[in-house]
Amino acid sequence: MSCACQLWLHSQAFVFGHCSSLGRLTPTPGGPEGTSPSPSSNYGAAVTSTAETKAFVSVRDYSSYLAHYFYPRRLQRHYLALRAFNAELASIKETVSSEILGRIRIGWWRDAIRGCYNKRPPKHPVALALAEAIHDPAVLAQGGLVQDHFQRIISAREDDLAAPLTPPTLEDMEEYAEATSSRLYYLSLNLLGYDARSTDEIFSHLGKASGLTLQLASRRLMLPHEHLLAHRVVEEDVYRNGGRAQGVRDAVFETATRANDYLITARTLIRDSFRRGTVPEQLAGPLVGAVPARYYLEQLEKHDFDPFHPALQAVAAGRDWKLAWAMWRTSRSRNI
């Protein structure tokens, strides 16, 4: 079955059930330095962790689930492990009842990543899948996954747990996007063994575009402090009136424009850095990962920059059926 056909079929179906743990794959007691599976159980553990992370990503990060089809088959499970790790961290702020509990869970993941690199992963599906990716000989032969990227993502998520006294500035939001979305792109490039300064610059811009767009599409809409002040947006007015609140669409427009500027810059860099103005076929997977941000911004503009518009709910969740088609087209054109 062709990639385009698979994507269309998956874009028509929501994944339900599987097991109650899919909402969040809870760490097992015993600490991240738990005993590793015995050699005889490695195959079974790998199969189980791959199946669970695939199901988990299909529920929690559907656009990344679609994107995994654009990676080489041997790397698809590793890419899903990276996205499952990100979804786990992203869920912490939403699910804990206090900041201290969030920091405990973040600390667990910090130690879990160290355990993965030391060949002592905890018995947790995502950690086991990450350990498999980290120690895959084919990945190691091309430089391996850089541990610092994982730790920077964890630190950014930990800093985000604290309730800020004032909304973040645009600079704060861009730094957060660089520390999370861009770092995930760098890990994807590590998987593919692609190491070039110009490529890192392109995916840094795509990461900032994706990160800013994610904050626009989030259920807890986040807008830069300076944009809120400039357009006299009042939080209570937004809660009561949504997109009809004074100035909110203008503030959204400015933030969306900034995200789109990063897409334009990335597009220009691709045209100037690569022959024929397209990325190598090897980079189609990471490039396709930026399509959901571009597609959301396009749909947001169609609905007059009202992030509360009902038509944007499926788009924000990555469930709009046209998204799969847009991803496939980008994989063929190899430019964003």
C-alpha positions in Angstrom: 0.0 0.0 0.0 1.4 3.4 -0.9 2.3 6.0 1.7 -0.4 8.4 0.5 -3.0 5.6 0.7 -2.0 4.7 4.2 -2.1 8.3 5.3 -5.6 8.8 3.9 -6.9 5.7 5.6 -5.4 6.7 9.0 -6.6 10.2 8.7 -10.2 8.9 8.5 -10.0 6.9 11.7 -9.7 7.9 15.3 -7.9 5.5 17.6 -10.0 4.6 20.7 -9.4 2.3 23.7 -6.3 0.1 23.5 -5.9 0.4 27.2 -6.5 2.9 30.0 -2.7 3.7 30.1 -2.8 5.3 26.7 -3.8 8.6 28.2 -0.5 8.6 30.0 2.0 5.8 30.2 2.6 5.9 33.9 6.2 5.3 35.2 6.6 2.0 37.1 7.6 2.2 40.8 11.1 1.4 41.5 12.9 4.3 40.0 14.4 5.0 36.6 17.5 2.9 37.3 15.3 -0.2 37.5 16.6 -3.6 36.3 16.9 -3.9 32.6 15.1 -6.8 30.8 17.2 -10.0 30.4 18.7 -10.6 27.0 16.2 -13.4 26.4 13.3 -10.9 26.9 14.8 -8.1 24.8 12.9 -9.0 21.7 9.5 -9.2 23.5 10.2 -6.0 25.3 11.1 -4.2 22.1 7.9 -5.4 20.3 5.7 -4.4 23.3 7.3 -1.0 23.7 7.1 -0.3 20.0 3.4 -1.2 19.9 2.5 0.8 23.0 4.4 3.9 21.9 2.8 3.7 18.4 -0.7 3.5 19.9 0.2 6.3 22.4 1.4 8.7 19.8 -1.6 8.0 17.6 -3.9 9.2 20.4 -1.8 12.0 21.9 0.0 13.5 18.9 -1.8 12.4 15.7 0.1 14.6 13.3 3.4 13.0 14.4 1.8 9.6 14.0 1.1 10.6 10.4 4.6 12.0 10.0 6.3 8.7 11.0 5.4 7.2 7.7 7.8 9.6 5.9 10.8 8.2 7.8 12.8 5.1 6.6 11.0 2.0 7.9 13.9 1.0 10.1 13.7 4.4 11.9 10.0 4.8 12.2 9.8 3.1 15.7 12.6 5.4 16.9 10.9 8.5 15.7 7.7 7.4 17.5 9.7 6.9 20.7 10.9 10.5 20.5 7.4 11.8 20.0 6.0 9.6 22.8 8.7 11.1 25.1 7.6 14.6 24.1 3.9 13.8 24.6 4.7 12.3 28.0 6.5 15.5 29.1 3.8 17.7 27.6 1.1 15.9 29.6 2.7 16.6 32.9 1.5 20.2 33.4 -2.0 19.2 32.3 -2.3 16.3 34.7 -0.6 17.1 38.0 -2.4 18.9 40.8 0.6 20.9 42.0 3.9 22.2 40.8 5.9 20.0 43.2 4.3 16.8 41.8 5.1 18.0 38.3 8.7 18.5 39.3 8.9 15.0 40.8 7.7 13.5 37.5 10.1 15.7 35.5 12.9 14.5 37.8 11.9 10.9 37.1 12.3 11.5 33.3 15.6 13.3 33.8 16.9 10.2 35.6 15.2 7.9 33.1 17.1 9.4 30.2 20.4 9.0 32.1 19.4 5.4 32.7 18.7 4.9 29.0 22.1 6.1 28.0 23.7 3.9 30.8 21.9 0.8 29.4 19.7 0.7 32.6 16.3 2.0 31.4 13.3 1.8 33.7 10.6 -0.7 32.8 8.4 1.9 31.1 7.4 1.5 27.4 8.6 4.9 26.3 11.9 4.6 28.2 12.5 1.1 26.7 11.7 2.4 23.2 14.1 5.3 23.7 16.9 3.0 25.0 16.5 0.9 21.9 16.8 4.0 19.7 19.8 5.3 21.6 21.7 2.1 21.4 20.7 1.1 17.8 24.1 0.3 16.1 22.9 1.9 12.9 22.0 5.1 14.7 25.3 5.1 16.7 27.3 4.6 13.5 26.0 7.9 12.3 26.7 9.8 15.5 23.9 8.8 17.7 21.2 10.7 19.6 22.7 13.6 21.6 21.8 13.4 25.2 21.9 17.2 25.7 18.9 17.6 23.5 16.8 15.4 25.8 18.0 17.2 28.9 17.3 20.7 27.4 13.7 19.6 26.5 13.2 18.3 30.1 14.6 21.6 31.6 12.3 23.7 29.4 9.3 21.6 30.5 10.3 21.9 34.1 10.6 25.7 33.9 7.2 25.8 32.3 5.6 24.2 35.4 5.7 27.4 37.5 2.8 29.7 37.1 4.2 33.0 35.8 3.2 36.3 37.4 2.8 37.9 34.0 2.3 36.4 30.5 5.6 35.4 28.7 7.2 37.8 26.3 7.6 37.0 22.6 11.3 36.3 23.4 10.3 33.9 26.2 8.0 32.0 23.9 10.6 31.8 21.1 13.2 30.5 23.6 10.7 27.9 24.8 10.0 26.8 21.2 13.7 26.5 20.5 14.3 24.4 23.6 11.4 22.0 22.8 10.3 21.9 19.2 13.6 22.7 17.7 15.4 20.2 19.9 13.0 17.5 18.7 13.9 18.4 15.2 17.6 18.1 16.1 17.0 14.6 17.5 15.2 13.6 14.3 18.2 14.8 12.3 20.4 12.7 14.7 18.3 9.7 13.8 19.0 10.3 10.1 22.7 10.9 10.7 22.4 14.3 9.1 24.8 16.9 10.5 25.2 20.3 8.8 25.1 23.8 10.2 22.8 25.1 7.5 20.4 22.2 8.1 20.4 23.0 11.9 19.6 26.6 11.1 16.6 25.6 8.9 15.2 23.3 11.5 15.8 25.9 14.2 13.4 28.2 12.3 10.9 25.4 11.7 11.0 24.5 15.4 10.2 28.1 16.4 7.4 28.3 13.9 6.0 25.0 15.2 6.4 26.0 18.8 4.7 29.3 18.4 1.9 27.7 16.5 1.4 25.0 19.1 1.0 27.7 21.7 -1.6 29.4 19.5 -3.5 26.2 19.0 -3.3 25.1 22.6 -6.4 24.9 24.8 -4.7 27.3 27.1 -4.1 30.0 24.5 -0.8 31.7 25.0 0.0 35.1 23.6 3.0 37.4 24.1 2.8 40.0 26.8 3.6 42.9 24.5 0.9 41.9 22.0 -1.7 41.7 24.8 -0.7 45.1 26.0 -0.6 46.6 22.6 -4.2 45.5 21.8 -5.6 45.9 25.3 -6.6 42.3 25.6 -8.2 41.5 29.0 -8.0 37.9 30.2 -11.5 37.9 31.7 -12.9 39.2 28.4 -11.3 36.4 26.5 -12.7 33.8 28.9 -16.2 35.2 28.5 -16.2 36.1 24.8 -13.5 34.0 23.1 -12.6 35.3 19.7 -15.1 38.3 20.1 -13.0 39.7 23.0 -11.4 43.1 22.3 -8.1 42.9 20.6 -7.6 39.2 20.8 -7.7 38.5 17.1 -5.2 41.3 16.5 -2.8 39.8 19.1 -3.3 36.4 17.5 -2.5 37.9 14.1 0.8 39.4 15.3 1.9 36.1 16.9 0.8 34.1 13.8 2.7 36.5 11.6 5.8 35.9 13.6 5.4 32.1 13.3 4.9 32.5 9.6 8.0 34.7 9.3 10.0 31.7 10.6 8.4 29.5 7.9 9.3 32.0 5.2 12.9 32.2 6.5 13.2 28.4 6.5 11.8 28.3 3.0 14.3 30.8 1.8 17.2 29.0 3.4 16.1 25.7 1.8 16.1 27.4 -1.6 19.5 29.0 -1.1 21.2 26.1 0.7 20.3 23.1 -1.5 20.5 22.4 -5.2 17.2 22.8 -6.9 15.9 24.6 -3.9 14.6 21.4 -2.2 15.9 19.4 0.8 17.5 16.0 0.1 15.0 13.2 0.1 16.6 11.9 3.3 15.2 15.0 5.1 11.6 14.6 4.0 10.5 13.1 7.3 11.6 16.1 9.5 10.4 18.6 6.9 6.9 17.0 6.9 6.9 17.5 10.7 6.5 21.2 10.1 3.4 20.9 7.9 0.9 20.9 10.7 2.1 24.3 11.8 1.9 25.7 8.3 -1.5 24.2 7.8 -2.9 25.5 11.1 -1.7 29.0 10.3 -3.3 28.8 6.8 -6.6 27.7 8.4 -6.3 30.3 11.2 -6.1 33.1 8.5 -9.2 31.7 6.7 -11.1 32.1 10.0 -10.0 35.6 10.6 -7.5 34.7 13.2 -10.1 33.5 15.7 -8.4 30.6 17.5 -11.7 29.7 19.1 -13.5 29.0 15.8 -15.1 25.5 15.9 -13.6 24.6 12.5 -10.1 24.9 14.0 -10.5 22.2 16.7 -9.8 19.3 14.3 -7.0 21.2 12.7 -5.3 21.9 16.1 -5.6 18.2 17.0 -4.1 17.1 13.7 -7.3 15.4 12.7 -8.3 17.4 9.7 -8.3 14.9 6.8 -6.6 17.4 4.5 -3.5 17.5 6.7 -2.4 14.1 5.5 -2.7 15.2 1.9 -0.7 18.4 2.7 2.0 16.3 4.3 2.3 14.0 1.3 2.5 16.9 -1.1 5.3 18.5 1.0 7.2 15.2 1.0 7.1 15.3 -2.8 8.0 19.0 -3.3 10.6 18.8 -0.4 10.1 22.5 0.6 7.9 23.9 3.2 
